[in-house]
Amino acid sequence: MTPETVIEISHVWKIFGARADVALQAIRDRGLTKAEVLSEFNSVVGVADVSLDVKRGEIFCIMGLSGSGKSTLVRHFNRLLEPTDGKIMIEGTDVMALDPRSLQKFRNEKIGMVFQNFALMPHRSVLDNVAMPLEIRKVPKNERLRQAAAILDIVELGAWGAKFAHELSGGMQQRVGLARALAANPDVLLMDEPFSALDPLIRRQLQDEFIRLSKILKKTTIFITHDLDEAVRIGDRIAIMRDGKMVQVGTAEDIVMHPADDYVADFVAGISRLKVVHAHAVMQPIDAYVSAYGTIAADARRVNASETLSTLINLAIDDENPIIVQDQGADVGVITRADLLRTVIEGTEVS
């Protein structure tokens, strides 16, 4: 692991069934498909040879349709599920080598989890719910309540500490769940579709809240979702899974502009490129443009390489002249109206 890498998993397999080891060997020896493994060994391939790494402070979204293996995979990071094979490293710790007592300690101190189900204790106050991870660590009562109150303030629920879960809305309960996961100051957050049970408006508000918190706390986060719009809004990088396999990993822009296969292309076909695609992905190299069309006007408009497609289109509406793209103050590319139209058309789903 490099110093910047917090999570690294290598060749992780999860096969459900009494003959999992035999089924895995047959996959390796004979190249069996998922359907063939089910038929021959009565075993189900949940995760198939997945490798990935997550950098410090990164929000890494894992997404896919139901049955793709994303929720199964996330439960391997802290060994809620035992992999059939593979290696899991978190903060330099070989998670697979931990004995039960060490594993429990590792979970309590290093990892916070937020599930779709809020799982709040109904007989405890909001403050006591948030303080639970610290209570498990045997932190003195006054100190754990102080820390829990500070986290509630961060998620803007400071005035609700004395209330009980049933007195809060669904969105507020999920914020309590997030606060509880943060209370022990974990190195890693595992979030399994935390907002998917909420109404669309509340869901978007919580996405915004999570983005705000992420900028403040900079927690390394694995975020599971089936919603591509959510992944695009939240994720620094996105991994798309299908049938237990990792199909493609990259930024939202990478995946939208360069899908790895037809499955991914279909998956992202409905995503608007306006906020996802940036100037550096649309531009043509400045040298090639100058060679073809001659010099560029000194007063040409200039934008940063990170400018969004939406802004570029608005600039092009009023002025048909090329836009110059800059990176660290140097002119590196040119964008014409034709470049913008081509990008928009290629990103339009054709019925």
C-alpha positions, 0 to 999 in steps of 0.5 A, a space after each residue: 500500500 502507498 502512504 495515500 492508500 487507506 483501503 486496498 482489496 485484492 482478488 476478493 471472491 465471495 461464493 455462497 454455498 457449502 461447496 464454495 472452495 470447490 466451486 472457486 477452484 472450478 471457476 479458475 480451472 474451467 472458467 465456469 460462468 455464474 449460472 454454471 456454478 449455480 447449476 453444478 455446485 448449488 453455489 452463488 457467486 456474490 463477488 468475483 475477483 474484485 480488486 480496488 484501492 481507495 485513497 485517503 479522504 476519497 469518497 468511492 462510490 460502488 454502484 450497480 443494479 440489484 444483485 450486482 454484488 455491491 452490498 455484498 462487497 462492502 460487508 467484506 471490508 470489516 468482515 461482516 462477511 468472510 470472503 472465500 478468497 482474497 486480501 483486504 488491507 485497511 490502514 496497513 492492517 491485514 483484516 483477514 489476519 485479525 482474530 475475533 477480539 482484534 477484529 472487534 477492536 478494529 471495527 470499533 476504532 477504525 470503521 463507522 457504518 451507516 445502513 439504509 435502515 437507521 437502526 436507532 435504539 428506540 429506548 435511548 435518546 438521540 444523544 445516547 444513540 450517538 454516544 453508543 460507539 464511545 460507550 462500547 469503547 468504555 469512554 467515561 460517560 461525561 466525555 462520551 456525551 460531550 463528544 456526541 453533543 459536538 457531533 450532533 452540532 456538526 450534523 445540525 441536530 444539536 437541539 434534538 439530543 434529548 428526543 427519541 428516534 420516533 420523534 424525528 423525521 426519517 431524514 433526521 433519523 438518518 442524520 443521527 445514524 451518520 452522527 453515530 458512525 462519526 462519533 468514534 472518529 473512524 478512519 473509514 466510513 462504510 455507507 450502504 445505500 444510506 439515503 435510498 429509503 427517503 423521499 427524493 427531496 429529503 434524499 437530496 438534502 442529505 446528499 448536500 449535507 453529506 457533501 458538506 460534512 465530507 469537506 469538513 471531516 475528510 473521511 475516507 468513505 465507501 458509498 454504496 448506491 444503485 442511483 447513478 445521479 447520486 454517485 455522480 453528485 457524491 463520488 470522487 470516483 465510481 465503480 460499476 459492478 455487474 454479476 459480482 464483477 467490477 466492470 469499470 472504475 473511474 471518475 464520473 467524467 471518465 465513465 460517461 465519456 469513455 464507457 468500458 462496454 455496452 453495459 456501462 454505456 447503457 447505464 450512463 445513457 440517461 445522465 446529463 453531461 452538463 455538470 459531469 463533463 469538463 473543458 479538458 475532456 471536450 477541447 482539442 489540443 491547441 497545437 493541432 487547432 493552430 496548425 489547422 486554422 492559424 493563430 488565435 485572437 489575443 482577446 479570445 475568451 479563456 476558461 479553466 480546464 475544470 470548467 463545466 460543459 454547462 458553462 461552456 455552452 452558455 459562453 458559446 451561445 453569445 459568441 461563436 469564436 473558439 474558447 481557449 482552455 487554460 491549465 495553470 495559466 498556460 493555453 492548452 486547448 481550444 473548444 469550438 461550437 462544433 466540439 460542444 455540439 458533438 459532446 452534447 449529441 454523443 451524450 443524448 440517449 437515442 430512442 
